[in-house]
Amino acid sequence: MGYFGVREPRRFNHKYIFVDERREKLDKIVENAKRDLGMLPPKETSCEERIRGRFAGETTHLKRRKENGERFSTKTLVVLLVVMSFLLYYLVTGNLRF
């Protein structure tokens, strides 16, 4: 069946070994504070920061998906349909024997 056998590709998740994330966050906080106080010149945005997220914003189907929010998956709809059919059967017959 096509509904239950759909597989997604494995996502790429590269974690650096020698990175101190806490130290990087602290350095970024200190740098932003110095920029707010005027001790450092304003930060210029890099090309990567300007490009990031543009593709999803420009394609119509991804834009619609983002605007509409979360939708029910196919599996959820099938389960909901089965539960509703059992409820309808119970209401019509008055017993839960199948």
N, C-alpha and C positions, 0 to 999 in steps of 0.2 A: 504494500500500500504506500502511496506517495505521501500520505499525511504524517505517518509516524517514522518514516525512514529517512527523513531529510537531515543530512549532516552538515554542520558548519565547519569551515576550515579552522585549523588551530591558529590561534592568535599569536603574534610575535610579542614576546615579553622579555626583553633583554635587561637584566639587572647588573649594574656595575658592581664589581667586587670592592674596589678601593675608593669608595665615595662616602663622605661624611655628610649625609643629608641635613642633619641638625645644624652643622657648621655653615652649610650653604644658606639655609633659611635665616640664620642669625646674621650672616654677612649681608643678605639681601635686605633685611629689616634695618640694619645700620646704614646701608647705602641709601635706602629710601628716606630715612630720617634726616640724613645729611643733605639730601636733595631738597627736602621740605624746609630745612633751616637756611638754605642758600649757600651752604659750604661747598657744594658740588654743582657743576653746570647741569641743566636739564638733560635727561637721557634721550638720545635719539633712537627711534625704533629701527630694528634691523629688518631686512627683507623677509626673513623667516616669520617674524612676528606679524608683519603686515599681510602675509599670504595665508597664514594659518587660519583654517576655518572658512576660507572663501569658497572652496569647491562645494561644500555642503550648502552654503548660502545661495549659490547661484543656480543649482540644479532644481528644477521644479518639483520633481517627485520627493526629493529629500526635504525641500522647503515645506511641502504640504505635510509630510510626516512629522516634522518638527512642530508645525503650527497646530496640528490636530492632537498631538499628545499621544499617550499610550493607548493602544488598541488591544482588543482580545486576540489571542493567538488561535490558530485552528484547533489545537488540542483542547483549549478551554471551551471553545464553542461546541465541540463534539461532546465533551463531558456534560456541559450545561444542557444540551439537547437530550442526552440519555436521562439525566435527572428529571427534566421536565416531562419526558415521556412516562417515567415511572410514577410521577406525581399525578399525571392525567389518568393513567391506568388505575391508580388507587382511588381517585375521585369518582371514576365511572363505575368500577366494580365494587368498591367498598372493602376489599381485602388486599393483602400484600402477597398472596400466593401466586406463583408464576407458573 
